[in-house]
């Protein structure tokens, strides 16, 4: 099976488009009257694996097109549609747009039943008024339970949804497709890619953007990537700018606005809904991310005009050292890697550190005098930017800035946050992104005097002792000396009561082993 491009010939430039409209990655069939007769889709697309439609009119209705695709055995959500008018009569530009649409279509992994919501669209064109309304399908996101970290306290998708379609019930996240606006905000808010919209995955975006920026095809000269809203009916024809359609431009994180620069883009712009104010109220957030990107580029010695809220008239030359993208740069958790890669290409090589509300990364700070080393911040961190691990009879908490998405879950879960134990700042720092995991806090661990297993960090026991007060010293001694299992055994023996209260884990285990050997020796002698 293969990919097919069906192109409506009614407005294609040139006299005989069949002679020049060809692609390496897909078969092309030029069909006259395609926009007026969707049944032609079912006749030509039977047996193909993916389909791209080059439509010459914006008046076509999605319902009949999707119905014809279903009859051809295709997933209607996997259709890629290119508006021929976006080529503005430039044959090379049209071919490049089609090649990019083919690359995106070939990365479509299919949809599940929960991804398709059936609607009856309102008639928005004169042609549609004269036709029977046919139901069409819109894509709604679904949840991958194996990836979701709601059990660790993550609520990023719930907080991001502007329609209240995502709820937490019985410890699990669920999506109600009825109120869902298919905006995609939850997909980029999720730090672990547990929420998936099959029509706009990181793999699809990566394939489309790489193709649009491939210098071996298309018009010569620098190219810009323009993120535009799916709701918009505006046709993007600005020279040198190539549209990438997303459900809502408000879903585009700052890392998306920077990632194409790593692939050779001269600039990146985001069209704010295209037709007016965003109905979801995301224009302000989008502008905030643009402002962050511009400041970041300026701090690295590049022109701030490489990222803008609208396409510029003149495109600069691509950034040096392009095509440096070792990671999945459009994945939700890849922001730190994108910033780090850009920092390595900075023209002046200077370090940067600044705080900005639009930063997609952050820095976690822990006060050693207030932290009890309980590790709750690390256990609830969805990206494992914070990690708690035992080390030589102690426990330590480390932080890796390149993994941090500034979600704030660590602060929300800290039991000592009221005492200033932890703080998160939306700071972009070249050093924090490059230095890897660093130690933020730690404590020696008290070990059980009976079995030698860890009891709790010393700092935590001190905090508990302060809460209980001197009147509960006997209770505190039990808490300090025995693990949970040994507390249930019963009262300690005399030799255990004489043991030191605090020891490192290694020392306590060694002492316990010596006691065991001594007991065995006495029994053997007797």
C-alpha positions in Angstrom: 0.0 0.0 0.0 1.1 3.6 -0.7 0.4 7.2 -0.3 -1.7 8.9 -2.9 -2.1 12.6 -3.8 -5.3 13.6 -5.4 -5.1 17.1 -6.9 -8.1 19.0 -8.2 -7.0 20.4 -11.6 -9.5 23.2 -11.8 -7.1 25.9 -10.5 -3.7 24.3 -10.8 -1.1 26.5 -12.4 0.1 25.6 -15.8 -1.6 24.2 -18.9 -1.0 20.5 -18.3 -0.4 19.8 -14.6 -0.1 16.1 -15.2 3.3 16.7 -16.8 4.9 18.7 -13.9 3.0 17.7 -10.7 5.0 14.7 -9.5 6.4 13.6 -6.1 9.1 11.1 -5.1 7.3 9.9 -2.0 3.8 9.4 -3.4 1.7 8.8 -6.5 -0.1 11.8 -7.9 -3.3 11.8 -9.8 -4.8 15.0 -11.2 -8.5 14.9 -11.1 -10.8 17.5 -12.7 -13.8 18.5 -10.6 -12.5 16.9 -7.4 -13.7 19.8 -5.2 -17.2 19.6 -6.6 -17.5 15.8 -6.6 -16.1 14.0 -3.5 -17.2 10.7 -4.9 -14.1 10.9 -7.1 -12.1 10.3 -3.9 -13.6 6.8 -3.3 -13.0 5.9 -7.0 -9.3 6.8 -7.0 -8.2 6.1 -3.4 -9.2 2.5 -3.0 -6.3 0.4 -1.7 -4.0 3.2 -0.6 -2.7 3.6 3.0 -2.7 7.4 3.2 -4.3 10.2 1.2 -3.4 13.8 0.6 -5.9 16.1 -1.1 -4.9 19.2 -3.0 -8.1 21.2 -3.1 -8.5 24.4 -5.1 -11.5 25.7 -3.3 -12.2 26.4 0.4 -15.9 25.8 -0.1 -15.7 22.1 0.0 -17.6 20.4 2.9 -15.6 18.0 5.1 -18.5 15.6 5.7 -18.8 14.2 2.1 -15.0 14.2 1.7 -14.6 12.1 4.9 -17.4 9.8 3.9 -15.8 9.1 0.6 -12.5 8.4 2.3 -14.2 5.9 4.6 -15.6 4.1 1.6 -12.1 3.8 0.3 -11.0 2.1 3.5 -9.2 5.1 4.9 -9.3 6.7 8.4 -11.0 10.1 7.8 -9.0 11.7 10.6 -5.8 10.8 8.7 -6.6 13.0 5.6 -4.2 15.8 4.9 -5.6 18.6 2.8 -3.5 21.3 1.1 -5.1 24.5 -0.2 -3.8 24.9 -3.7 -4.2 28.7 -3.4 -1.4 28.7 -0.8 1.1 28.1 -3.6 0.1 31.5 -5.1 0.8 30.1 -8.6 4.3 29.0 -7.7 4.7 25.4 -8.9 7.8 24.6 -6.8 6.1 25.9 -3.7 3.0 23.8 -4.3 5.2 20.7 -4.8 7.0 21.4 -1.5 3.7 21.9 0.3 2.4 18.6 -1.0 5.6 16.7 -0.1 5.4 18.0 3.4 1.7 16.9 3.6 2.7 13.5 2.4 5.4 13.2 5.1 2.9 14.2 7.7 0.3 11.7 6.4 2.7 8.9 6.4 3.4 9.4 10.1 -0.3 9.1 10.9 -0.5 6.1 13.2 -4.3 5.8 13.1 -7.1 6.7 15.5 -9.1 4.9 18.0 -12.9 5.1 18.3 -12.6 7.4 21.3 -10.6 9.9 19.1 -13.5 10.5 16.7 -16.4 12.8 17.6 -19.3 13.1 15.1 -20.8 16.5 14.5 -23.2 18.1 12.1 -21.4 21.3 10.9 -23.2 24.6 10.3 -23.5 25.7 6.7 -20.7 28.3 6.3 -20.7 28.6 2.5 -23.3 29.2 -0.2 -22.7 25.8 -1.7 -23.2 24.1 1.6 -26.6 25.8 2.0 -27.9 23.9 -1.0 -26.6 20.5 0.1 -27.7 17.9 2.6 -25.7 18.2 5.7 -23.5 15.1 6.2 -21.9 14.4 9.6 -18.2 14.9 9.8 -15.6 13.7 12.4 -13.3 15.9 14.5 -10.4 14.5 16.4 -10.4 14.6 20.1 -7.5 13.5 22.3 -7.3 10.2 24.2 -5.3 9.1 27.2 -2.5 6.5 27.3 -3.0 5.0 30.8 0.4 3.4 30.8 2.1 6.8 30.5 -0.2 8.9 32.6 1.3 9.9 36.0 -2.0 11.1 37.6 -1.2 8.7 40.4 1.8 10.8 41.2 -0.3 14.0 41.5 0.0 15.4 38.0 -2.9 17.5 37.0 -1.4 19.5 34.1 -4.0 18.4 31.5 -6.9 19.2 33.9 -5.6 22.7 34.5 -4.9 23.3 30.8 -8.4 22.4 29.4 -10.4 25.5 28.8 -13.7 23.6 28.5 -13.6 21.4 31.6 -13.6 18.3 29.4 -10.8 16.6 31.4 -11.6 15.4 34.9 -10.0 13.4 37.6 -12.1 10.6 39.0 -11.0 7.8 41.4 -7.4 8.7 40.8 -7.6 8.4 37.0 -7.9 11.1 34.2 -10.7 10.8 31.7 -11.8 13.0 28.8 -15.4 13.8 28.0 -15.6 14.2 24.2 -18.9 16.2 24.3 -17.5 19.5 25.7 -14.0 18.9 24.2 -13.1 21.7 21.8 -10.3 19.7 20.1 -7.9 22.6 20.8 -4.9 20.4 21.6 -3.9 22.4 24.7 -3.9 19.3 26.9 -1.5 17.4 24.5 1.3 20.0 24.9 0.5 20.6 28.6 1.0 16.9 29.5 4.8 16.5 30.3 4.9 12.8 29.6 2.9 12.6 26.3 0.2 10.6 27.9 -2.5 12.6 26.0 -2.5 12.0 22.3 -4.3 13.7 19.4 -3.6 11.4 16.5 -3.8 14.2 14.0 -1.0 16.3 15.5 1.6 14.1 17.0 5.3 15.1 17.5 6.3 12.6 14.8 3.9 14.2 12.3 5.1 17.8 13.1 8.7 16.7 12.9 8.2 15.0 9.5 6.3 18.0 8.0 8.7 20.6 9.3 11.8 18.7 8.2 10.4 18.3 4.7 9.5 22.0 4.4 13.0 22.9 5.4 14.8 20.4 3.1 17.0 22.5 0.8 17.0 19.8 -1.8 13.5 20.6 -2.9 11.3 23.6 -3.3 12.1 27.3 -4.1 15.5 28.6 -3.3 16.2 31.0 -0.5 15.6 31.1 3.3 12.4 29.6 4.6 10.2 30.4 7.6 7.7 28.1 9.4 4.3 29.6 10.2 2.1 27.9 12.8 -1.5 28.6 11.9 -4.8 27.8 13.5 -7.0 25.0 12.1 -10.1 27.2 12.6 -8.7 29.9 10.3 -9.9 30.2 6.7 -7.1 32.5 5.8 -4.8 31.3 3.0 -1.1 31.8 3.8 0.7 33.0 0.7 3.6 35.1 2.2 6.7 34.4 0.1 9.2 32.2 1.9 6.7 31.3 4.7 5.3 27.8 4.9 2.2 27.0 7.0 2.0 24.2 9.6 -1.6 23.8 10.7 -2.3 23.0 14.3 -5.7 22.7 16.2 -5.0 26.0 18.0 -1.9 28.2 17.9 -2.4 28.7 21.7 -1.2 25.0 22.1 2.2 25.7 20.6 4.7 25.8 23.4 7.9 27.9 23.2 9.9 24.9 22.3 7.8 24.5 19.1 8.7 28.1 18.1 12.4 27.4 18.6 12.7 23.8 17.3 12.5 24.6 13.6 15.6 26.9 14.0 17.5 23.7 14.8 16.4 22.2 11.4 17.4 25.1 9.3 14.5 27.5 9.5 15.3 31.2 9.0 12.5 32.2 11.3 9.3 31.0 13.0 6.0 32.8 13.4 2.7 32.0 14.9 -0.5 33.4 13.5 -2.8 34.2 16.4 -6.0 32.5 15.3 -5.8 34.2 11.9 -9.3 35.5 11.8 -9.5 37.5 15.0 -9.4 37.0 18.7 -8.9 33.4 19.9 -12.2 32.0 21.2 -10.3 30.1 23.9 -8.5 33.2 25.1 -5.1 31.9 24.3 -3.7 34.9 22.5 -2.0 36.3 25.6 -0.3 33.0 26.4 0.9 32.7 22.8 2.4 36.2 22.8 4.1 35.5 26.2 5.8 32.5 24.6 6.9 34.6 21.6 8.3 37.2 24.0 10.3 34.5 25.8 11.7 33.2 22.6 12.7 36.6 21.4 14.5 37.4 24.6 16.3 34.0 24.6 17.5 34.6 21.0 18.7 38.0 21.9 20.7 36.7 24.9 22.4 34.2 22.5 23.4 36.9 20.1 20.8 36.2 17.4 18.2 38.5 15.9 15.0 38.5 17.9 13.1 38.7 14.6 13.7 35.0 14.1 10.6 34.4 16.2 7.5 36.6 15.8 3.8 36.8 16.2 3.3 37.4 12.4 5.3 36.6 9.3 8.0 39.2 8.6 8.6 40.8 5.2 12.2 39.8 5.0 13.7 36.4 6.0 17.2 36.3 7.5 19.7 33.6 6.6 19.2 30.3 8.5 20.9 29.9 11.8 24.4 28.3 11.6 24.8 24.7 12.4 21.3 23.6 11.5 19.9 20.1 11.5 21.1 19.6 15.1 18.2 17.7 16.6 19.2 14.6 18.5 16.0 14.4 20.5 12.3 14.3 19.6 12.2 18.1 19.5 8.4 18.5 19.2 7.6 16.2 22.2 6.1 17.9 25.2 9.1 17.1 27.5 11.8 18.2 25.0 11.9 21.9 25.8 15.1 21.6 27.8 16.8 19.7 25.0 15.8 22.3 22.4 17.1 25.2 24.5 20.3 23.3 25.3 20.9 22.6 21.6 20.2 26.2 20.6 22.6 27.4 23.4 25.4 25.2 21.9 24.8 27.1 18.5 24.8 30.5 20.1 26.8 32.9 17.9 28.6 34.6 20.8 28.9 31.6 23.0 27.8 33.6 26.1 25.9 32.1 29.0 22.3 33.2 29.6 20.2 33.2 32.7 16.9 35.0 33.0 13.4 34.6 34.5 10.4 34.8 32.3 6.7 33.8 32.7 6.8 32.2 29.2 9.8 29.9 29.9 9.1 26.2 29.2 11.8 25.2 31.6 12.5 26.1 35.3 14.9 25.8 38.1 14.0 24.1 41.4 15.5 25.4 44.6 15.5 23.5 47.9 16.5 25.0 51.3 18.5 22.5 53.2 17.5 23.9 56.6 13.8 23.4 55.8 13.9 20.2 53.7 13.3 16.9 55.5 14.5 14.8 52.6 11.2 13.0 52.4 11.5 12.8 48.6 7.9 13.6 47.9 8.9 16.2 45.4 10.9 13.7 43.4 8.3 11.0 43.6 5.7 13.3 42.1 7.9 14.8 39.4 6.5 13.5 36.1 9.7 14.0 34.1 12.1 12.7 36.7 13.9 16.1 36.8 14.0 15.5 40.5 15.2 12.2 41.7 15.6 10.9 45.3 18.1 8.0 45.8 20.0 6.3 48.6 23.8 6.9 48.7 26.2 5.4 51.3 23.9 5.3 54.2 22.2 8.6 53.3 19.6 9.9 50.9 20.0 12.7 48.4 17.7 14.7 46.1 19.2 15.7 42.7 17.9 18.0 40.0 18.4 17.9 36.2 17.4 21.2 34.6 17.2 19.8 31.1 14.3 17.6 32.2 12.3 20.2 34.0 9.1 21.5 32.4 8.3 24.0 35.1 5.0 22.1 35.9 5.2 23.0 39.6 4.1 19.6 40.8 7.1 19.4 43.1 6.0 22.5 44.9 2.4 21.4 45.2 3.4 18.1 46.8 6.0 19.3 49.3 4.7 18.9 52.9 7.1 21.6 54.0 6.4 24.2 51.4 4.9 26.5 54.0 8.3 26.6 55.6 10.0 27.5 52.4 11.5 24.1 51.7 11.1 24.3 47.9 10.5 26.8 45.2 10.3 26.8 41.4 11.3 29.7 39.3 10.7 29.9 35.5 14.3 30.6 34.8 16.1 29.7 31.6 19.7 29.0 32.4 22.4 27.7 30.1 24.4 26.3 33.0 21.4 24.5 34.5 20.6 22.9 31.1 24.1 21.8 30.6 25.4 20.6 34.0 23.2 17.5 34.3 22.0 16.2 37.7 23.2 18.2 40.7 22.6 17.6 44.4 20.0 19.9 46.0 19.5 18.3 49.4 20.1 15.2 51.5 20.3 13.7 54.9 21.9 10.8 56.7 19.4 7.9 57.3 18.7 6.4 60.7 18.7 2.6 60.6 16.7 0.1 62.6 18.7 -1.2 65.6 17.0 -4.5 65.3 17.2 -5.4 61.6 19.5 -2.7 60.1 17.0 -1.5 57.5 16.5 2.2 56.9 14.0 4.0 59.2 13.9 7.6 57.9 16.1 10.5 57.0 17.7 12.2 60.1 16.2 15.5 59.0 12.7 14.1 58.9 13.0 12.6 62.3 14.2 15.9 63.7 11.1 17.5 62.2 8.8 14.9 63.7 10.5 15.3 67.1 9.9 19.0 66.9 6.2 18.4 66.2 5.8 15.9 69.1 7.7 17.9 71.7 9.7 16.7 74.7 6.6 15.0 76.3 6.6 12.3 73.6 10.2 11.4 73.9 9.4 7.7 74.5 7.4 7.6 71.3 10.1 9.4 69.5 12.7 6.9 70.6 10.7 4.1 69.1 10.2 6.1 65.8 13.9 6.8 65.7 15.2 3.3 66.4 12.8 0.9 64.6 11.4 0.4 61.1 7.7 -0.2 60.6 8.0 -4.0 60.6 10.1 -4.1 63.8 7.8 -1.7 65.6 5.1 -4.3 65.2 7.2 -7.1 66.8 7.1 -5.7 70.3 9.2 -4.1 72.9 13.0 -3.9 72.3 15.5 -6.0 74.3 18.0 -4.5 76.7 20.8 -4.7 74.1 18.7 -2.8 71.6 17.8 -0.1 74.2 21.5 0.5 74.7 22.2 1.0 71.0 22.9 4.4 69.6 19.9 6.4 68.4 21.4 7.5 65.1 23.8 5.7 62.8 24.5 5.8 59.1 22.9 3.0 57.2 26.2 1.2 56.6 27.4 1.5 60.2 24.1 0.2 61.6 24.0 -2.7 59.2 27.6 -3.6 60.1 26.9 -3.4 63.9 23.7 -5.5 63.5 25.6 -8.2 61.5 28.3 -8.3 64.2 25.6 -8.8 66.9 24.1 -11.7 64.9 27.5 -13.4 64.5 28.2 -13.0 68.2 24.8 -14.6 69.0 25.5 -17.5 66.6 29.0 -18.0 68.1 27.6 -18.2 71.7 24.9 -20.7 70.7 27.6 -22.8 68.9 29.8 -22.8 72.0 27.0 -23.8 74.3 
